[in-house]
């Protein structure tokens, strides 16, 4: 099994596949891990994902917990009370650290990672996919997943369309040192951000600062980083001073282009993360969306490879995750409009700010950003059906501690149910929880509820639908 791209999506997917015994090779075109820090944190659902796989302590040790308020279009709002999660916070952690932790986890479970390997050609047949690398190496795999970013070579070689809107505005980003005093910086920033919310300076420690400033226009190739002089020029144009910026560690640029792949699968080749969708970073959803793609896809693709997948299981990856991405794209489009300096957009921003004073509105928008409100369409049934179940307390511990192996889980509070024919894929846990008001739930490996109730016949239907035929 080959995964193209060693970013968070690719590494998470590779590790998920290895949990099910699939041999995985990750190919990354860059020779070294990128120093560019585009993402600064994990939202609640991604924190849950790490918890479900026993990785959370590693992340908590290197991150900082922040309240979840104020993420929608940077509109000040308090964190909603009693969010449906055991992790009602955003974990501030730099993407370079997230990349490193996920790479370490992937290697620990047996994933092979090759850097400096660029995919330049591919072809597929009924039995597998052949890949050619830039150095002429040819590799063969049963499946290939492109997790190789917004400029995905896999998507291009596959011929999958990527419709949407091109960037209308562009933003410069980098980490550098300043000569200006911090009091001066904060005073200028407070004044400028009354109108220009795409501007900011953040201290990172050790004399280093993260600088974000609007670009003068949209470049033809955002793969070409800006120069320090371009950053200085835009700081002076936006803030009236360049703060004496110097000694950049890295510089980058990003736009507000919004695109969604026409399909997520073509035969034995699939797309995930930014290869399948791009959008502005407003709300900090990009990395999180990709990690959650991988979490949905990993067990399904593994089931197909290992041989127990029921008919159509792999197709549910696209039917479940593509609508989620489409919703995120709409949400970020709306947020970008609310950041506009146009009079009409500013009037709408004032109105939305008033509406977010209502708890239900604030909660609804925040749950969109942190992805705990997602419900996959699994048909009619209990209100929990299709939703992920939060980490609930049990008499003998906590739910997520039982899910580290990436298997399905029958949580049975009755002690009368059986999943004996699926013991190689589904764990049967007889325990009780004061936080669960249904007799039993069948959880998929991604933590979403596949069945809820007390009827053995209904349970068997759920087991066959999501875990194939009994052994």
Secondary structure, DSSP 8 states (H G I E B T S, - for coil): -EEE--SHHHHHHHHHHHHTT---EEEESSSS--------EE-HHHHHHHHHTT-HHHHHHH-EEE-STT-STT------SS-SSS--SEEE--HHHHHHHHHHHHHHTT-EEEES--EEEEEE-SS-EEEEETTS-EEEES-EEE---TT-HHHHHHT--EEEE--S-EEEEEEEE--S-HHHHHHHHHHHTTT-TT-EEEEEETTEEEEEEE-SS--S-TTS---HHHHHHHHHHHHS--TT-EEEEEEEEEE--EEEES-SEETTEEE-GGGTEE---TTS-HHHHHHHHHHHHHHHHHHHHHT---TTTTTHHHHHHHHHHHHHHHHHHHHHHHT--SHHHHHHHHHHHHHTTSHHHHHHHHHHHHT-S-B----SS-TTTTBB----EETTEESGGG-TT--EEEEESSS----GGGTTTEEEEE---TT--SSEEEE-TTSBEEEEES-HHHHHHHHHHHH-S--
